[in-house]
Amino acid sequence: MTAASGEARPLEGKLAVVTGASRGIGAATAKELAARGAHVILVARTAGGLEEVEDAIHQAGGSATIAPLDLVDGDSIARLATAIGERWQALDILVLNAAKLGSLTPVAQIPAKELSEVMTLNFIAQQALIAAFDPMLRKSEAGRLIAITSSVGARPRAYWGGYGASKAALDALVTSYGEEVKNLAPLRVALVNPGATATAMRQLAYPGEDQATLKTPETVAQRIADLASENFETGLRVDIEG
């Protein structure tokens, strides 16, 4: 879908924040949300990548703003939320996509520093994002929080202990938040497991794999964007096959 295609724009007037938006699933999701009418705040560490995504969105007739920052910087998330809150009253869509793979190694051999980095980005920073944007999400008429998870969070696999633990923690965190707010605000929470997708992270995990045989980030992005306007029960988990 493109903003200039003449198709319906169900997210017209909505505000979205997408983390890890400089490439892969995050970039594709940002483009798809913008194509459906949302103004998208693009968040990632790499300014150059964000600028490329922003340009693509603008060229397609969409609207976006870049916010280069490191999510593991303790104060950066609060500053971002403050800046967004000064311009907009409500946040309609928050896509928690940014993550770090870390080494695929036996649990007994995971370097402590690396495990701390994985947990900081994949779990602690995600809680900070939820905490910072909670007031704005609650003000939305139909808020959606969509977190990108992994099958190894629900079904542990050898050598994936660090990454899997971070995703299991994320699943529990996001689902708990959904239960806490479901009767207090029209906010719905969902988990999306993309499955095997042609991304840079997947290539790190499976360096010999032919990515041409995998689904594209755009396929995942379409499902995420669908959730942004669908009415579903909070706590929904979507496993994307193929």
N, C-alpha and C positions, 0 to 999 in steps of 0.2 A: 504494500500500500504506500502511496505517496501523497503528500499534502496537496499536490496539484492534480491529482487524478480525478477529482470531482466526486469521489466516494464520500460516504457519510463520515463525519468527524465527531464521534461520540464523546471525545474528551475535550471538546472545545471549551476554553475557559478554565480548564483544570491546571493545577500546578503539580509538577512531579520532580522528585529528586532521585537520581540514579547514581549509585556509587560504582567505582570501577568502570566508568563510562568511556574510557579512552580506547578500548578495543574489545573484541570478542562479544560475549553475550551482553555486557553492559552497553557497549556502543550500539549494537543492533537494537537493544531494547529502547535506548534513548531515541533513536531514529524512528522507531515504530510508534512510540508514544507521541512524538512530535507530529508524525504523519496523521495521527488521529486527533490532533488538535491541541494537545497539552503543551504548555510552556515547560521545558525541561531544564533543570539545573544539573549540569554535567560535573560530576565530582571524580577526581582521580589525581594521582601524583604528577602525571606527565602532562604538562601544559601543551606541548606540541600535539600530542594525540587528541587531547580535548578540542583543540582548535580545529583539527581536521574533521572531527565529528560535528562540531558546531557549524562549520562551513557547509558540510553535506546537508545538514538539517535546513539551514537557511536557503541553500540552493533548491531544495525541494519544496520551499514555501512554508517551512515550519519555523518555530521560535525556540531559542535556547540561550542559556547563559552558562559560561564556564566558571568553575570554582576549583582551581588547582590547589590541592592541599593533601597532606599526609595524614591519614586517619589515625595513625598511631601517635601523633602529636596530641598530647593530652588536652590542650586548649583549643585546637583547631576546629573541632566539631561544635563546641559551644559558640565560637565566633561565627561559624557558618550559619548556625541556627538563628543567632541574633541578627545577622545581616539580612537573612531571608525574612525573618519576622518583622523587620522594619519596613519592608516593601509589600509583603503579602500577609493577609490575616490568617489564611488556612493553607494547609498542605494536604493535597488530595491523594497523592501517590508517593510512597517511599519504597524504592527497590533496593534492598540490601544485597548487593552483588559482589563487592570487592572481597577478595580472599587471597590467601597465600597457600601454596601447596606444601612447601617444605620437602625434606628428604623422605623418600620411601625406603624405610629401613626398619630393622627389628626394634621393638619397643625398648629393649634393654640398651640399645645403642643410639637412641635419639639424643642429639646434643641438647643440653639444657637450654642454652641460649636460643637455639633455633625453635625449640618447642615453645619457649616463652614468646617469641616473635609470632609464631603461628596462632597461638591462643590470643595474643593481644589484638591482632587484626581480625581474625575470624570470629572471635567471641566478645572480648572486652570492648573493642571499638563499636561492635554492633549494639551492645547495650547502651553505650554512650550516645549513639545515633538515635535510638529509640527514646532515651531520656530527654535528649535535646529537642526532638521534634514532636514529642507526645502532646504538648499543648496545641500545636498547630494541626496535628492529625485529628484531635478530638473536635476541632472547630469545623472540619470538613463535613459537608452534608452526606458524603459517602466515601469516607477515607478508606484507603487500601494500603496495607503494609505487606509487601511480597518479598520473602527472603529466599535466596538461592542456596539450596542445600545439596547433599550428595547421598547416594545410596550407601556409602561406607559409614555414614553417621548412624543409619538404622540397622545395617548389617555389617558388622566389623569384618575386616579382611586383613590377612597377614601383610605386614609391612606398611599398612596405611594407618597405623595406630594414632599418630599425631594429628594428621589431617582429619581422620574419622572422629577422634575425640572432640575436635573443635566444632565439627558439624553436628555431632550429637548434642553438644552443649548449646549450640545455636538453636537447634530444633526445640529443645526444652525451654529456652529463654523466650523465643518468639511465640510459641504456643501458650506459654504461661501468660504472656502479655495479652494475647488475644482473649484469654478467659477473663482476665482482670477488667478489660474495658468493654467487653461485648454488651453489657447491660447499661453502660454509662455513656456510650457514644455510638453513632452509626458507623463504626469502624470495623472492618473485617481484615483478618490476618490469614495469609496462606504461605505455604512452603512449596517451592518448585524444585524438583530434582531434574535437571536437564538431561541426565543420561549421557551417553557417548556423543560428544559434540566437537566439531572441528574448531578448537581453540588453542591458544598458545600454552595454557595450563595442561590441557590434554596431551599435547605434543611433548611436554616435559615428562609426563607420567608414562607415555607410551611412544618413545622416540622412533621406533621402527614402524609405527602404524601408518597406513595410507589414509590420510585425512579426507581424501576424496570419497571414501566409503561411508563417512559419518554425516549425520545431519548438520546443517549449518546453524550458526548462531541466530540467523534470521528466523528459522523455524521456531526456536525457543522463544525468541522475542515476541512473535505473534501470539503465542499462548500467554505470555506474561501480560501483554497489552490487553488481551481478551479479559483477563482477570480484573484488570483495572476498571472495567465497566460492568462486569457480571455481578449478579447478586448470589453469593455463595455463603455457606455456613462458615463462620470463623474457625480456624484450625484445619482448613482444607489442605491436603497434601496432593500435589500433582506430580506424577512420575511420567515424564515425556518419553515415549517409546520411539524406537527407530534409530 
